[in-house]
Amino acid sequence: MRIFFGATIPEIIKDEITEMTNSLRQSLRSARFEGKDKLHITLQFIGDFPADRARELFDSAAAGLVELPARAALTEITGIDYFPNDRVRRGIWLECRDDGSLARLAESIKKTSSVYGVVPETRDFKSHITIARMPQHAGGKERGGVTRSGIGRGGPAFPEDLQKLTGGGKLSVERFFPKSVALFESTLKPSGSEYKILYEYSLEKSEDENTREGTSDGKGI
């Protein structure tokens, strides 16, 4: 099975993000925007993992989270940008900022998963929420060779400044506390990835109240 750890986002914040990105949907018609149920903050992508050990991995990770503060720090959306960079535009994400709590959650999970043979990512943790994917050729390049110039041959026009489409550079989304750390299963399908929460560690409850199990279904990663 293909799995990853992510921080879940309150429903009201998902609604605000969806409302904020409506203008982008009109301008970037070729982009595939993530539905509300897909929005999350990725903490660590695990990849293929034995299904019969997923609960064991989650429980070990959750045990490490007990050592950290019970609630993640207040998170703020501070910017919007293309990823992995402005020249190679594979998608769009919202940049997030807090006091470092999300990075500590990610580091704790990375240490635990390495015990299970998961090769840790070498790049630094960057808190973000993916909101759209760009169409690509099989080779990984965007259709039409879209670059900073804005328009590639046969490709769509891209705005030079995403901030201009989000209220004059201001991102009108309330600050929020992530709800939980969840272990998601991601299933690849022709229409895109679908995922569901397998197990969940609440960041809003005490350890005694933590159910750790989820039943939510969604799509995307």
LODRENTOR-625870 format. One record per residue (C-alpha): x, y, z; residue in one letter. Coordinates in Angstrom, 1 decimal. Each point is the difference from the previous one (the first is absolute). Example, Ala and Ser with C-alpha at 12.3 -4.5 7.8 and 13.67 -1.06 7.14 Angstrom:
2
REC|u|v|w|residu
REC|12.3|-4.5|7.8|A $
REC|1.4|3.4|-0.7|S $
//
This chain:
221
REC|u|v|w|residu
REC|0.0|0.0|0.0|M $
REC|1.0|3.6|-0.6|R $
REC|-0.1|2.2|3.1|I $
REC|1.0|3.3|1.4|F $
REC|-0.3|2.0|3.2|F $
REC|-1.8|3.4|-0.1|G $
REC|-1.5|2.6|2.3|A $
REC|-3.7|0.5|-0.5|T $
REC|-1.6|3.4|-0.4|I $
REC|-3.3|1.3|1.6|P $
REC|-3.0|0.0|-2.4|E $
REC|-0.6|3.7|0.3|I $
REC|3.6|0.6|-1.1|I $
REC|-0.5|-2.3|-3.0|K $
REC|-3.0|2.1|-0.9|D $
REC|1.9|3.2|0.2|E $
REC|2.9|-1.4|-2.2|I $
REC|-2.5|-1.2|-2.6|T $
REC|-1.7|3.4|-0.1|E $
REC|3.4|1.8|-0.2|M $
REC|1.1|-2.1|-3.0|T $
REC|-3.1|0.5|-2.1|N $
REC|1.6|2.8|-2.0|S $
REC|3.0|-2.3|-0.7|L $
REC|-2.3|-2.7|-1.4|R $
REC|-1.3|2.6|-2.5|Q $
REC|3.5|1.0|-1.1|S $
REC|1.7|-3.4|0.0|L $
REC|-2.6|-2.1|-1.7|R $
REC|2.5|-2.7|-1.0|S $
REC|1.1|-0.6|3.6|A $
REC|-1.6|-2.8|2.0|R $
REC|-1.1|1.6|3.3|F $
REC|-0.3|-2.2|3.1|E $
REC|-3.4|-0.4|1.5|G $
REC|-0.7|1.2|3.5|K $
REC|0.3|-3.5|1.4|D $
REC|3.5|-0.3|-1.4|K $
REC|1.5|2.9|1.9|L $
REC|2.6|-0.9|2.6|H $
REC|3.6|0.7|1.1|I $
REC|2.3|-2.9|-0.9|T $
REC|2.3|-0.9|2.9|L $
REC|1.8|-3.0|-1.6|Q $
REC|-0.6|-2.0|-3.2|F $
REC|0.7|-3.6|0.8|I $
REC|-0.8|-1.7|-3.4|G $
REC|-0.6|-3.7|-0.4|D $
REC|-0.2|-1.7|3.4|F $
REC|-1.2|-3.5|1.2|P $
REC|-3.8|0.3|0.8|A $
REC|0.3|-2.4|2.9|D $
REC|2.6|2.4|1.7|R $
REC|-1.8|3.3|-0.6|A $
REC|-1.7|0.0|3.5|R $
REC|3.3|-0.9|1.6|E $
REC|1.7|2.9|-1.7|L $
REC|-2.7|2.4|1.0|F $
REC|0.0|-1.1|3.6|D $
REC|3.7|0.5|0.2|S $
REC|-0.2|3.4|-1.6|A $
REC|-2.9|1.0|2.4|A $
REC|2.1|-1.1|3.0|A $
REC|2.7|2.4|-1.1|G $
REC|-2.5|2.8|-0.4|L $
REC|-1.1|-0.3|3.7|V $
REC|3.4|1.5|0.9|E $
REC|-0.9|3.2|-1.9|L $
REC|-2.5|2.7|1.0|P $
REC|-3.6|-1.2|0.0|A $
REC|-1.0|2.6|-2.6|R $
REC|1.8|1.2|-3.1|A $
REC|0.8|3.7|-0.1|A $
REC|-2.3|2.4|-1.7|L $
REC|0.6|-0.2|-3.7|T $
REC|-0.2|2.8|-2.5|E $
REC|-0.2|0.0|-3.8|I $
REC|2.6|2.6|-1.1|T $
REC|0.4|-0.4|-3.8|G $
REC|-0.8|-1.8|-3.2|I $
REC|2.5|-1.3|-2.5|D $
REC|0.7|-2.5|-2.7|Y $
REC|2.0|-3.2|0.9|F $
REC|2.6|-1.3|-0.2|P $
REC|1.0|3.5|-1.3|N $
REC|-1.1|2.8|-2.2|D $
REC|1.7|-1.4|-3.2|R $
REC|-1.3|-3.6|0.4|V $
REC|-3.6|0.4|0.9|R $
REC|-1.5|-3.4|1.0|R $
REC|-2.6|1.5|2.4|G $
REC|-1.0|2.7|2.3|I $
REC|0.2|0.0|3.8|W $
REC|-0.8|2.3|2.9|L $
REC|3.0|0.7|2.2|E $
REC|-0.6|-0.4|3.8|C $
REC|1.8|1.2|3.1|R $
REC|-0.2|-0.8|3.7|D $
REC|2.4|0.0|2.9|D $
REC|1.8|-3.2|-1.3|G $
REC|-2.5|-2.5|1.5|S $
REC|-0.9|-1.6|-3.3|L $
REC|3.7|-0.4|-0.8|A $
REC|0.5|-1.8|3.3|R $
REC|-3.0|-2.3|-0.7|L $
REC|1.5|-0.8|-3.4|A $
REC|3.4|-0.6|1.5|E $
REC|-1.4|-2.3|2.7|S $
REC|-1.9|-2.0|-2.7|I $
REC|3.1|-0.2|-2.2|K $
REC|2.1|-1.5|2.8|K $
REC|-2.6|-2.6|0.8|T $
REC|-0.5|-1.0|-3.7|S $
REC|3.7|-0.3|-0.6|S $
REC|-0.1|-2.9|2.6|V $
REC|-2.4|-1.7|-2.4|Y $
REC|2.4|0.3|-3.0|G $
REC|-1.6|3.1|-1.5|V $
REC|2.7|2.1|-1.6|V $
REC|-0.3|3.6|1.4|P $
REC|-0.3|2.9|-2.3|E $
REC|3.2|2.1|-0.2|T $
REC|-1.8|3.3|-0.7|R $
REC|-1.0|2.2|2.9|D $
REC|-3.6|-0.1|1.1|F $
REC|-2.2|2.7|-1.6|K $
REC|-3.4|0.5|1.4|S $
REC|-2.5|0.4|-2.9|H $
REC|-3.4|-0.8|-1.3|I $
REC|-0.2|-1.2|-3.6|T $
REC|-2.9|1.5|-1.8|I $
REC|0.5|-0.8|-3.7|A $
REC|2.0|-2.2|-2.4|R $
REC|1.2|1.1|-3.4|M $
REC|-0.5|-2.2|-3.1|P $
REC|3.2|-1.8|-1.0|Q $
REC|1.4|-2.1|-2.8|H $
REC|1.1|-3.5|0.9|A $
REC|3.6|1.4|0.3|G $
REC|-1.1|2.3|2.8|G $
REC|0.0|3.3|-1.9|K $
REC|-3.0|2.2|-0.1|E $
REC|-2.0|0.0|-3.2|R $
REC|1.0|2.7|-2.4|G $
REC|3.3|0.6|1.8|G $
REC|-1.4|2.6|2.2|V $
REC|2.6|2.2|1.7|T $
REC|0.3|3.3|1.7|R $
REC|-0.8|1.8|-3.3|S $
REC|-3.6|-1.1|0.6|G $
REC|-1.0|-1.8|-3.2|I $
REC|1.6|-3.1|-1.6|G $
REC|-0.8|-1.2|-3.5|R $
REC|-3.4|-1.7|0.2|G $
REC|0.0|0.6|3.7|G $
REC|-2.3|2.1|2.3|P $
REC|0.8|3.5|1.2|A $
REC|1.1|0.2|3.6|F $
REC|-0.1|3.1|2.2|P $
REC|3.3|1.5|0.8|E $
REC|-1.0|0.6|3.6|D $
REC|-2.3|-2.4|1.8|L $
REC|-0.3|2.5|2.9|Q $
REC|-1.9|2.4|-2.3|K $
REC|-2.8|-2.5|-0.3|L $
REC|-0.4|-0.4|3.8|T $
REC|-1.1|3.4|1.1|G $
REC|2.8|2.3|-0.9|G $
REC|2.6|-2.3|1.6|G $
REC|-1.8|-0.6|3.2|K $
REC|-1.2|-3.5|0.8|L $
REC|-3.3|0.4|1.8|S $
REC|0.1|-3.3|2.0|V $
REC|-0.3|-0.2|3.8|E $
REC|2.8|-1.4|2.0|R $
REC|-0.7|-3.5|1.2|F $
REC|1.1|-3.0|2.1|F $
REC|0.4|-3.2|-2.0|P $
REC|-2.5|-2.6|1.4|K $
REC|2.1|-3.1|-0.1|S $
REC|2.9|-2.1|-1.3|V $
REC|-1.5|-2.6|-2.3|A $
REC|1.4|-3.0|-1.9|L $
REC|-1.5|0.1|-3.4|F $
REC|-0.2|-2.7|-2.6|E $
REC|0.3|1.3|-3.6|S $
REC|-1.3|-2.0|-2.9|T $
REC|1.1|1.0|-3.5|L $
REC|-2.8|0.0|-2.6|K $
REC|-0.3|1.4|-3.6|P $
REC|-2.1|2.9|1.4|S $
REC|2.7|0.8|2.6|G $
REC|0.9|-1.2|3.5|S $
REC|-2.6|-0.9|2.5|E $
REC|0.7|-0.3|3.7|Y $
REC|-1.6|-0.8|3.2|K $
REC|1.1|0.4|3.6|I $
REC|1.1|-3.3|1.6|L $
REC|0.9|1.2|3.5|Y $
REC|-0.1|3.3|1.6|E $
REC|1.8|1.7|3.0|Y $
REC|-2.0|3.0|1.3|S $
REC|1.8|3.2|0.7|L $
REC|-3.1|1.3|1.7|E $
REC|-0.5|-2.7|2.7|K $
REC|2.0|-1.4|2.8|S $
REC|1.8|-3.4|-0.5|E $
REC|-2.8|-1.7|2.0|D $
REC|-2.6|1.3|-2.3|E $
REC|1.9|-0.8|-3.2|N $
REC|-1.8|-2.5|-2.1|T $
REC|2.8|-0.1|-2.6|R $
REC|-2.4|-1.6|-2.6|E $
REC|-1.6|1.8|-2.9|G $
REC|-2.6|-0.9|-2.6|T $
REC|0.1|3.0|-2.3|S $
REC|0.4|-0.5|-3.7|D $
REC|1.4|2.6|-2.5|G $
REC|2.0|0.5|-3.1|K $
REC|3.5|1.2|-0.9|G $
REC|3.4|0.4|1.7|I $
//
